[in-house]
Amino acid sequence: MPHRCLANPGLVVAVFALVVLSSPHASAQAQTTAADAAEPFLTPWGDPDLQSIWNNFTITPLERPANLADQEFLTAEEAAALEQRAIEGIERQNAPSEVRTEPLPVGGNVGAYNSYWTEQGTRVVPTRRTSLIVDPPNGRLPDLTAEALARITSPEYRRLADAKDGRVPANGPEEMGLSERCLWYRGIPSFPTGYNNNYQIFQNREFVIILQEHIHDVRVIPLDGRPHLPSHVRQWAGSSRGRWDGDTLVVETTNLRQPFIRRWNRPEHSLSRGDMSDAVHVVERFTRTERDTLDYEFTVTDLKTWTRPWSGSLPMARTDGPIYEFACHEGNYGLANMLAGSRADERAVGNGR
């Protein structure tokens, strides 16, 4: 699909092939793809083979819509109707539009990404669940704790939220969103957003490596039983440690820095009720159930934010590559322009406008 900046895909693949093959125990066979592997999808050294490019886009919402109440699964007819509406929506978005011949008035909205740049999915998850959340049984996020409510309604939090969303001037880059700063986009667990929902997995005996397409971030997950990082060392992707449970890769992540569920312009894929706390603990389970299906399950425990843990399921589909570099930074003149806009807003208020 389209990207803002395309780079040499061979460079990306070469870099990660070097990481995988640098292990003294790995060999050229470590790059065997699942397409070439025989059932039950094992690497040459006997571990489950998760290596491929996977896509997790779906029109299934994170939380079950209120109108579906206790309905856990869609019927085949209901799923087909939802998918047809998605197809019709895409057709409307892609219909020819009026060509503007006059310049916009000063201060006019120049718009943002059009549908050409978005990943226009049309399918619900294969299980036909009505939500990605499977526990609590109502398919919705648990209640927020009193501590979380106090946190997300505090004047400091609300001001930062308004600065990130452009409703008030930002004092500096630290008050802008992580994606605007080209630092971190997806969050853990990772949910679909408007585009670039691809993940490439590499393996050897000691590590599993997950390359995220968006902002081309990399999660390096050790399998050797080492402890997590000290609690005061925090990273955007946290401290992840993996182990095999039969055919399933189990990954536990702690030490997340500014943990969050990524928001996009699809509210049904948003957390929308505040960032998580520094106590969050995430367990992910990756299981290759078929040649073209990677089952992804997750449990989020953050008792400073929710009154109980919650879990979900989001199967991924194997897709053709390559993944191109998403060169987010690009000199990041956009961030400088947004901050210049904040200063202009302040001057306008000072001048009484």
Secondary structure, DSSP 8 states (H G I E B T S, - for coil): ---SS---HHHHHHHHHHHHHTSTT--GGGG--TTTS-TTTB-TTSSB---EEEE---SS-SS--GGGTT--B--HHHHHHHHHHHHHHHHHHHS------S---TT-------GGGS-------TT-BS-SEEESTTSS---B-HHHHHHHTSHHHHHHHHHHTTSS--SSGGGS-TTTTTS--S-SS----SS--EEEEEE-SSEEEEEESGGG-EEEEE-S------TT--BTT-EEEEEEETTEEEEEEE-BSS------S-GGG---S----TT-EEEEEEEEEETTEEEEEEEEE-TTTBSS-EEEE--EEE-----------GGGHHHHHHHHHHHHHHHHHHTT-
